[in-house]
Amino acid sequence: MARESVKFKGVKDGVFIYIDSSSLEEVKREIDEKLREHGDFYAGVRLLNISSETLSERDIIEIKLLLKYKYDLIVLDEDLPKEIFEKKEKVEEKIEDIPEEDEGLFEKFEGIDTGITKFFYGTIRSGQELYFNGNIVIIGDVNPGAFVIATGNIIVMGNFRGVAHVGANGNDEAILACYNLAPIQVRINNTLAIKPDEEIEVATVPEIVMMKNGEVVIVPYLPNK
């Protein structure tokens, strides 16, 4: 019988996780197997602590973020090391107000309220989080393990392979739009969609993730001519 690298221990107030492996990829794979096996059993359960003498603090942060956003465990901000917020601040330093010459960008998305918009120039990497109370436009890529959260819409002029939460203040009409869509997870308000296991055919046009009839759907962006 193969040795378990990850053990879950449930108690009244939540769950403890014990890790005995120095391989982050092995740990993430085993966590995925366990949580898929138990379905939604752990969704909404508070993560009390991750105990490991083999993983780095950076690895544990990544696992906590994965549990929070992909598997819907409750991980409070106060349970995350302060370094994650320092990283977030460094990312936000690169955000700039929308240039006047780009103010017409959202006119392409008819019916979408523009609101306040911020631009981010560059790549958002694994372990980094980007938050904004409004819309976010990213001129660059969002890598796996990166998290982008907006109360409005998120527009990505590049590859999106991370985790997105649009309409985070209760807006079901918010969208995620990008040139190359391959997210791990997309949440619109409180409705969650997770990337399927099977391979997805690469789109040849930009795509929009939106709510339709109470479900998260992906539609191609075909501009009016």
C-alpha positions in Angstrom: 0.0 0.0 0.0 1.4 3.4 -1.0 2.3 5.8 1.8 0.0 8.7 2.2 1.8 12.1 1.8 -1.3 14.1 2.9 -3.6 13.4 5.8 -6.8 15.3 6.6 -8.1 15.3 10.2 -11.5 16.7 10.7 -12.6 18.2 14.1 -15.6 20.1 15.3 -14.3 23.5 14.1 -12.7 22.5 10.8 -9.9 20.5 9.4 -6.2 20.0 10.0 -3.9 18.9 7.2 -0.7 17.0 7.8 1.9 16.8 5.0 4.9 14.5 4.8 6.5 15.2 1.4 8.9 17.7 0.0 7.4 17.6 -3.5 4.8 20.3 -3.9 3.4 18.7 -7.1 3.0 15.4 -5.4 1.2 17.1 -2.5 -1.2 19.0 -4.8 -1.9 15.9 -6.8 -2.8 13.9 -3.6 -4.9 16.8 -2.3 -6.8 16.8 -5.6 -7.4 13.1 -5.4 -8.6 13.2 -1.9 -11.0 16.1 -2.4 -12.4 14.7 -5.6 -13.0 11.4 -3.8 -15.0 13.2 -1.1 -16.9 15.5 -3.4 -18.2 18.6 -1.7 -17.7 17.3 1.8 -14.9 19.8 2.6 -16.5 22.8 0.8 -17.2 25.5 3.3 -15.1 23.8 6.0 -12.5 26.0 7.7 -8.9 25.1 7.3 -7.4 25.3 10.8 -3.8 24.6 10.0 -1.3 22.9 7.6 1.5 21.1 9.4 4.6 20.2 7.4 8.3 19.8 8.2 9.2 19.3 4.6 7.5 22.0 2.5 8.6 25.7 2.4 6.4 28.5 3.7 6.0 29.6 0.1 4.7 26.1 -0.8 2.2 26.1 2.1 0.9 29.5 1.1 0.3 28.2 -2.4 -1.6 25.2 -1.0 -3.7 27.4 1.2 -4.7 29.6 -1.8 -5.4 26.4 -3.8 -7.7 25.1 -1.1 -9.4 28.5 -0.8 -10.1 29.2 -4.4 -10.2 25.8 -6.2 -11.7 23.6 -3.5 -13.8 26.2 -1.6 -12.4 25.6 1.9 -12.6 28.6 4.2 -9.1 30.1 4.7 -9.3 33.4 6.5 -6.9 36.3 5.7 -5.6 36.2 9.2 -4.6 32.6 8.7 -2.4 33.5 5.7 1.2 34.7 6.4 1.6 38.5 6.0 4.0 37.8 3.1 1.1 37.1 0.8 -0.3 40.5 1.4 3.1 42.1 0.8 3.2 40.3 -2.6 -0.3 41.6 -3.3 0.8 45.2 -2.6 3.8 44.8 -4.9 1.5 43.6 -7.7 -0.9 46.5 -7.1 2.0 49.0 -7.5 2.0 48.2 -11.2 -1.7 49.1 -11.6 -2.4 52.4 -13.3 -5.5 54.4 -14.0 -7.0 53.7 -17.4 -5.4 56.0 -20.0 -7.7 58.4 -21.8 -6.9 56.9 -25.2 -8.1 53.5 -24.0 -11.4 54.6 -22.5 -13.3 53.2 -25.5 -12.1 49.7 -24.9 -15.2 48.5 -23.1 -17.5 49.9 -25.8 -16.8 46.6 -27.5 -18.6 44.8 -24.8 -22.1 46.2 -25.3 -24.4 46.3 -22.3 -21.6 46.0 -19.7 -21.4 48.9 -17.2 -17.8 50.1 -17.3 -17.6 51.6 -13.8 -14.1 52.4 -12.4 -11.3 50.6 -14.3 -7.7 49.9 -13.5 -5.0 48.7 -15.9 -2.3 46.2 -15.0 0.8 45.9 -17.3 2.8 42.7 -17.1 2.5 39.0 -16.0 0.7 37.9 -12.8 2.7 34.9 -11.6 1.9 31.9 -9.4 1.2 32.9 -5.8 0.4 36.5 -6.6 -3.1 38.0 -6.0 -4.6 41.1 -7.7 -7.7 42.7 -6.2 -9.6 45.8 -7.3 -13.0 47.4 -6.4 -14.1 47.8 -10.0 -13.0 46.5 -13.4 -9.5 45.1 -14.1 -7.8 45.1 -17.5 -4.6 43.1 -17.7 -2.2 43.7 -20.6 -0.3 40.5 -20.2 -0.7 36.9 -19.0 -2.1 35.4 -15.8 -0.2 32.2 -14.9 -1.4 29.1 -13.1 -1.5 29.7 -9.4 -2.3 33.4 -9.8 -5.5 34.9 -8.5 -7.4 37.9 -10.0 -10.4 39.2 -8.1 -12.6 42.2 -9.1 -16.0 43.5 -8.0 -16.6 44.3 -11.7 -15.3 42.7 -14.9 -11.9 41.2 -15.7 -10.4 41.7 -19.3 -7.2 39.9 -20.1 -5.2 40.9 -23.3 -3.3 37.6 -23.2 -3.4 34.1 -21.7 -5.5 33.5 -18.6 -4.6 30.2 -16.8 -5.2 31.2 -13.2 -8.2 31.7 -10.9 -10.7 34.5 -11.5 -13.5 35.9 -9.4 -15.6 38.6 -11.1 -18.6 40.4 -9.6 -17.1 39.7 -6.1 -19.5 42.2 -4.5 -22.6 40.3 -5.7 -22.8 41.2 -9.4 -24.1 38.3 -11.5 -23.7 40.4 -14.7 -19.9 40.7 -14.4 -17.8 38.9 -17.1 -14.3 37.5 -17.7 -13.0 38.1 -21.2 -9.6 37.2 -22.7 -7.8 36.3 -25.8 -6.7 32.8 -24.6 -9.0 31.3 -22.0 -7.7 28.3 -19.9 -8.6 29.1 -16.3 -8.3 26.7 -13.4 -11.5 28.2 -11.9 -13.9 31.1 -12.6 -16.3 32.4 -10.0 -19.0 34.9 -11.0 -20.5 36.4 -7.8 -21.1 33.1 -5.8 -21.4 30.7 -8.8 -18.4 28.6 -9.4 -17.1 26.8 -12.5 -14.0 24.6 -12.5 -11.9 23.5 -15.4 -12.8 20.0 -16.6 -10.3 17.2 -16.7 -10.6 16.6 -20.4 -8.7 18.6 -22.9 -10.5 21.6 -24.3 -10.2 22.7 -27.9 -8.3 25.9 -28.2 -10.5 28.8 -29.4 -9.6 30.8 -32.4 -11.4 34.0 -31.2 -11.5 35.8 -27.8 -14.0 34.3 -25.3 -16.3 35.7 -22.7 -17.3 33.9 -19.5 -20.6 35.0 -18.2 -23.8 34.0 -16.4 -26.7 32.7 -18.5 -29.9 31.2 -17.0 -28.2 30.7 -13.7 -25.1 28.9 -15.1 -21.6 29.9 -16.0 -21.1 29.7 -19.8 -18.4 30.5 -22.3 -19.3 32.3 -25.5 -17.1 33.5 -28.3 -16.6 37.2 -28.8 -17.8 38.1 -32.3 -17.8 41.8 -32.8 -20.6 43.4 -34.8 -19.6 44.4 -38.3 
